[in-house]
């Protein structure tokens, strides 16, 4: 259970760190090899780093959703009462999940067409469908994170209502124990 909680909190973050470290190491290797005359020039590092950047873009989307970093114009919702604001946030999270799912399904179609074409990358000769798989993976993960955010909003609302219900009788008891005349 502890491992699942850790993955929930750090999965995308770990992937992004992994890709960034790969980019840094491969770029450094490319610089070193360029300056050593006895080693032939590497032709694949630029392409490899480009693929890592692309993957990091698609995995940063669910990371932003998970951490509440999605761009929102909230000037109108900030003026609303908290209960209505929470409902709108739930609707926004559900709408985001639907859009991400549609994008994921479109991305699966793109991957299928690239798979059928048999296209490979120019320098590394990797199958391009494997590179493009980060696209639907990122969108599907963003769908799950959006649903997770909506579920958290619903659960937070339930906890807030339960806390308010628990606080109400205590507040009622305090007011009934005070003298009717106010200041005594």
C-alpha positions as CSV (number, residue, x, y, z in Angstrom):
1,X,0.0,0.0,0.0
2,X,2.9,2.3,0.8
3,X,4.4,1.7,-2.6
4,X,1.1,2.6,-4.3
5,X,0.8,5.8,-2.4
6,X,4.4,6.7,-3.4
7,X,3.6,5.9,-7.0
8,X,0.4,8.0,-6.8
9,X,2.4,11.0,-5.5
10,X,5.6,10.6,-7.6
11,X,5.1,8.5,-10.8
12,X,5.1,11.3,-13.3
13,X,7.7,13.2,-11.4
14,X,10.0,10.2,-11.4
15,X,9.5,9.8,-15.2
16,X,10.3,13.5,-15.8
17,X,13.4,13.3,-13.7
18,X,14.5,10.1,-15.5
19,X,14.0,11.8,-18.9
20,X,15.8,14.9,-17.8
21,X,18.8,12.8,-16.5
22,X,18.9,10.9,-19.7
23,X,18.9,14.1,-21.7
24,X,21.7,15.6,-19.6
25,X,23.9,12.4,-19.7
26,X,23.5,11.8,-23.4
27,X,24.1,15.5,-24.2
28,X,27.3,15.4,-22.1
29,X,28.4,12.2,-23.8
30,X,27.9,13.9,-27.2
31,X,30.0,16.9,-26.2
32,X,32.8,14.7,-24.8
33,X,32.8,12.5,-27.9
34,X,32.9,15.5,-30.2
35,X,36.1,16.6,-28.5
36,X,37.9,13.3,-28.7
37,X,39.5,12.7,-32.0
38,X,39.9,8.9,-31.7
39,X,36.1,8.2,-31.2
40,X,33.8,8.7,-34.2
41,X,31.1,11.3,-34.0
42,X,27.8,10.0,-32.6
43,X,24.8,10.6,-34.9
44,X,22.0,9.6,-32.6
45,X,22.2,11.8,-29.4
46,X,20.3,14.7,-30.9
47,X,17.5,12.5,-32.0
48,X,17.4,10.6,-28.7
49,X,17.3,13.8,-26.7
50,X,14.4,15.0,-28.9
51,X,12.5,11.9,-28.2
52,X,13.1,12.3,-24.5
53,X,11.8,15.9,-24.6
54,X,8.7,14.8,-26.4
55,X,8.1,12.1,-23.8
56,X,8.6,14.6,-21.0
57,X,6.0,16.9,-22.6
58,X,3.3,14.2,-22.6
59,X,4.1,13.0,-19.1
60,X,4.2,16.6,-17.7
61,X,0.5,16.9,-18.6
62,X,-0.7,14.4,-16.0
63,X,1.9,15.8,-13.5
64,X,0.4,19.3,-13.9
65,X,-3.2,17.9,-13.5
66,X,-2.1,15.9,-10.4
67,X,-0.5,19.0,-8.8
68,X,-3.2,21.5,-9.7
69,X,-0.9,23.3,-12.1
70,X,-3.2,23.4,-15.1
71,X,-3.8,26.9,-16.5
72,X,-7.2,28.2,-15.4
73,X,-8.9,31.6,-15.5
74,X,-10.5,31.6,-12.1
75,X,-11.6,35.2,-11.7
76,X,-15.3,34.2,-12.0
77,X,-15.1,31.1,-9.9
78,X,-13.2,32.9,-7.1
79,X,-16.1,35.2,-6.6
80,X,-18.5,32.3,-6.1
81,X,-19.4,30.6,-2.8
82,X,-17.2,27.7,-2.0
83,X,-19.9,25.1,-2.4
84,X,-20.7,26.2,-6.0
85,X,-17.0,26.7,-6.7
86,X,-16.3,23.1,-5.7
87,X,-19.1,21.9,-8.0
88,X,-17.7,23.8,-10.9
89,X,-14.2,22.4,-10.2
90,X,-15.7,18.9,-10.3
91,X,-17.3,19.7,-13.6
92,X,-14.1,21.1,-15.0
93,X,-12.1,18.0,-13.9
94,X,-14.7,15.7,-15.5
95,X,-14.7,17.8,-18.7
96,X,-10.9,17.6,-18.7
97,X,-11.0,13.8,-18.3
98,X,-13.4,13.6,-21.3
99,X,-11.1,15.8,-23.5
100,X,-8.0,13.9,-22.4
101,X,-9.7,10.6,-23.2
102,X,-10.7,11.9,-26.7
103,X,-7.2,13.0,-27.3
104,X,-5.9,9.6,-26.1
105,X,-8.2,7.8,-28.5
106,X,-7.1,10.0,-31.4
107,X,-3.4,9.4,-30.4
108,X,-4.0,5.6,-30.5
109,X,-5.3,6.1,-34.1
110,X,-2.1,8.0,-35.0
111,X,0.1,5.3,-33.4
112,X,-1.8,2.6,-35.4
113,X,-1.2,4.5,-38.7
114,X,2.5,4.9,-37.9
115,X,2.7,1.2,-37.0
116,X,1.1,0.3,-40.3
117,X,3.5,2.5,-42.2
118,X,6.6,0.8,-40.7
119,X,8.4,4.1,-40.3
120,X,11.6,4.2,-38.4
121,X,13.7,7.1,-37.0
122,X,16.5,8.3,-39.2
123,X,19.5,8.0,-36.9
124,X,18.6,5.3,-34.4
125,X,16.4,3.2,-36.7
126,X,13.8,2.8,-33.9
127,X,10.3,2.1,-34.9
128,X,8.4,5.5,-34.7
129,X,5.3,3.9,-33.3
130,X,7.2,3.2,-30.1
131,X,8.2,6.8,-29.8
132,X,4.7,8.0,-30.5
133,X,3.3,5.6,-27.8
134,X,4.2,8.3,-25.2
135,X,1.4,10.4,-26.7
136,X,-1.6,8.1,-25.8
137,X,0.1,7.0,-22.6
138,X,0.4,10.6,-21.4
139,X,-3.2,11.4,-22.4
140,X,-4.6,8.2,-20.7
141,X,-2.6,9.1,-17.6
142,X,-4.0,12.6,-17.8
143,X,-7.5,11.2,-18.0
144,X,-6.9,9.1,-14.9
145,X,-5.4,12.1,-13.0
146,X,-8.4,14.3,-14.0
147,X,-10.8,11.6,-12.7
148,X,-8.7,11.3,-9.6
149,X,-8.9,15.1,-9.0
150,X,-12.7,15.1,-9.5
151,X,-13.0,12.2,-7.0
152,X,-10.8,14.1,-4.5
153,X,-13.1,17.1,-4.9
154,X,-16.2,15.0,-4.2
155,X,-14.5,13.3,-1.2
156,X,-13.3,16.7,0.1
157,X,-16.9,18.0,-0.1
158,X,-18.1,15.0,1.8
159,X,-15.5,15.5,4.5
160,X,-16.3,19.2,4.7
161,X,-20.0,18.5,5.1
162,X,-19.4,15.9,7.7
163,X,-17.1,18.3,9.6
164,X,-19.7,21.0,9.4
165,X,-22.4,18.6,10.7
166,X,-20.1,17.6,13.6
167,X,-19.4,21.3,14.4
168,X,-23.1,22.3,14.3
169,X,-24.3,20.4,17.4
170,X,-21.3,21.6,19.4
171,X,-21.9,25.2,18.4
172,X,-25.6,24.8,19.3
173,X,-24.7,23.4,22.8
174,X,-22.3,26.3,23.4
175,X,-25.0,28.9,22.5
176,X,-27.6,27.2,24.7
177,X,-25.3,27.1,27.7
178,X,-24.7,30.8,27.6
179,X,-27.0,33.0,29.6
180,X,-29.9,34.6,27.7
181,X,-28.9,38.1,28.8
182,X,-25.7,38.1,26.8
183,X,-22.9,39.5,29.1
184,X,-23.4,38.3,32.6
